Amino acid sequence: MMSIGMRFDACLSDTNTELITAYNTIKANPKGVIELLQRYEREYKAYQPHSKKQQEYYFQLRAARNNNIKSSNGVEIAALFIMLNKTGYNGAYRVNRNGGFNIPPGKFKNPLICDSSNLENVSKALAGTTILTADYRHVMENAQKGDFVYLDPPYDPVGSTASFTAYTPNGFGREDQVQLASVFRKLSDRVCFILLSNSDTPSIRELYSGFNIKEVKARRAMNCDSSKRIGQELLISNYS
């Protein structure tokens, strides 16, 4: 466990243990992840696209993830994490209150599941970084004047049917957004350089009023109509 006062050249953190395990494993053992992921890809593509057999294979891997995640090694966790992301519906990630991954299978003709060169490049890029399973509030205790901080929270829902915050079993609701905005302001008072991304909603604009708010277009996976997958988001900073 890190202590207050520790300093890093670069620190990445998230409360999603599965994600952090995947990053740390790719950083330390990209070869192991690539070999297992290549096996999953071969077995998946041995079936006809969209066939019942291919869907059954997806459900088999999803069950393996949900039933064995606590006893699996890092390579298994990382490979399954990527495999399910590449073959699940719209590449989405969502868990239930018990931490069970519950995304249905997607419909892909020939998905690139194991991008070996990209995984090797990611491993090199992560060399020298510290990657932690930790709440952002604890990590931010170490931020000092002049540090650059990027915050990428689960986005504020843009409508009553657009809530998709089950990135962890506890979710990320309105009070979490309010707390995040408070931390943003404290970091700004500490003279850190802060950049935050979020959805374009009246609530988010109100929470960050007084800061620099830039509208950007971004691709969204969660819409059955592909023509509506380009949405407007906000980049919020305390610098020009």
Secondary structure, 3 states (H helix, E strand, C coil): CCCCCCCCCCEEEECCHHHHHHHHHHHHCHHHHHHHHHHHHHHHHCCCCCCHHHHHHHHHHHHHHHHHCCCCCHHHHHHHHHHHHHHEHHHCCCECCCCCECCCECCCCCCCCCCHHHHHHHHHHHCCCEEEECCHHHHHHHCCCCCEEEECCCCCCCCCCCCCCCCCCCCCCHHHHHHHHHHHHHHHHCCCEEEEEEECCHHHHHHCCCCEEEEEEEECCCCCCHHHCEEEEEEEECCC
